[in-house]
Amino acid sequence: MSVFVGRDAKLFKGGTAIAYAKAISVKATASVIEEHTMDDAEPAICEPGNLTYEWSCERLFTDETYTSAILAGTDNLEIIFGPGGLSTAGTKLTGAYVTSIDESAGMDGGVIERVTGKASAM
């Protein structure tokens, strides 16, 4: 696959770049574990709980070979962020998968629009 200007992340499957992402963002959140005693207004315990990593992108550019694998949402992908999609040492999401796609006018030529997903680690 060729690298195009305007792509800011690569998606990998088994070490092979299978797609480039445009306008990608990541949201990392933690649940809160909070316990109060009956006689105190302030929490007795307040700690971060489970972490969740969600990602989304405006478009994925891929080869038709990989389109069905990405759309199935079952593959563990690795996403690496970098200017122009060139970096192999940028911010990395592992265990990533697709949770939803908002298709507007067809997905011809390996272009998938408005994609969201989750990942197991960052």
N, C-alpha and C positions, 0 to 999 in steps of 0.2 A: 504494500500500500504506500502511496505517496503522502508526504506531509503537506498540508495546505495551510496558508496563513489564515489566522482567525480561529484555529482549533486550539483549545486550551487543556485538553487531556487526552490520554490514550486509554483504551480498554484492552486488556490482555486476557487471553485464555491459554493456559499452559505455556506461558512465555512468548506467545505469538500475538502481535498487535492485530486485533480484529476490528477495531473501530476507533474513530476520532470523535471527540465531543466538542460541541460549541456551546458557550455560555453555561458552564457547569457550576453548580454550587453544592456545598456540603453543610449539613446541620448536625452537630453533635449535641446530644442532650443527655442529662442524667436524671433519673427519678430521685426523689428525696425521701429518705427514711427519717421520720420525725415522730418522736414519742413524747407525750406530756405526762407529768404526774398530776394527781388530782388537786394538789395544793399550790401549783406554780403556773404562772401564765407563760413563762419561757419554757421552751422544749428541754427535756432532760437529755434527749439524744437528737442530734441533727447532723446527718451524714449523707454523702452522695450514695445513690443506689446503682441500679443497672444502667449501663450506657447504651445509647441507641445512636446509630449513624444513618442518616437519610441523605440521599443525593438526588439531584435533578439536573436535567440539561435541556436546552432548547432543541438541539438536534444531535443525532448520532449519524455519522457518515461511515458506512461499512460496505463490505462486499456482499453480494447476494448470497454467497456461500454461508455467511454467518448470520444473516438476518433472522432465519427461523430459530437458531440457537438463542439469540438475544431475546426474541419475542417470547420464547417459551418460559423465560424467567426462572429456569431451574439451574442454569450454569453458574458456578462460582467464578466470578470475574475479578480481575485486579484492575483498579483504576489509578493511574498516575497523572497528577496535575503538573503542567509545566507550560511556559509560554510557547505558543505555536505547536503544542503537543510534542515537543522535542525532548523534554526532560525524562530521564529514567531514574532520577534521584529526587524528585519532588515529593509532595505530599502523596501518600499512598493509602488507598482503601483496599482491603482484602475481603474475600468472601462476599463480593457484591453481586446483586441480582436485581432484575427489573421487577417492579411491583405494578406499574401502570404505564400505559401509553395512551396519549390523547391524539388520535389521528384526525387530520382535518381534510386532506385532499389526496389521499393515497400515499403509498410508500414505495414509489418506483425507484429503481436504481440504487437501492440500499440506503436511502435516507429515511430515518425514523424520527418523528417529531414528538416534542414534549414528553420526555421520558422521566419517570421517577423510580427510585429504587432504595434498597437498604444495603448495608454492609455489616459484616461481623466485627471488623476492627479498622482502626485508622492509625 
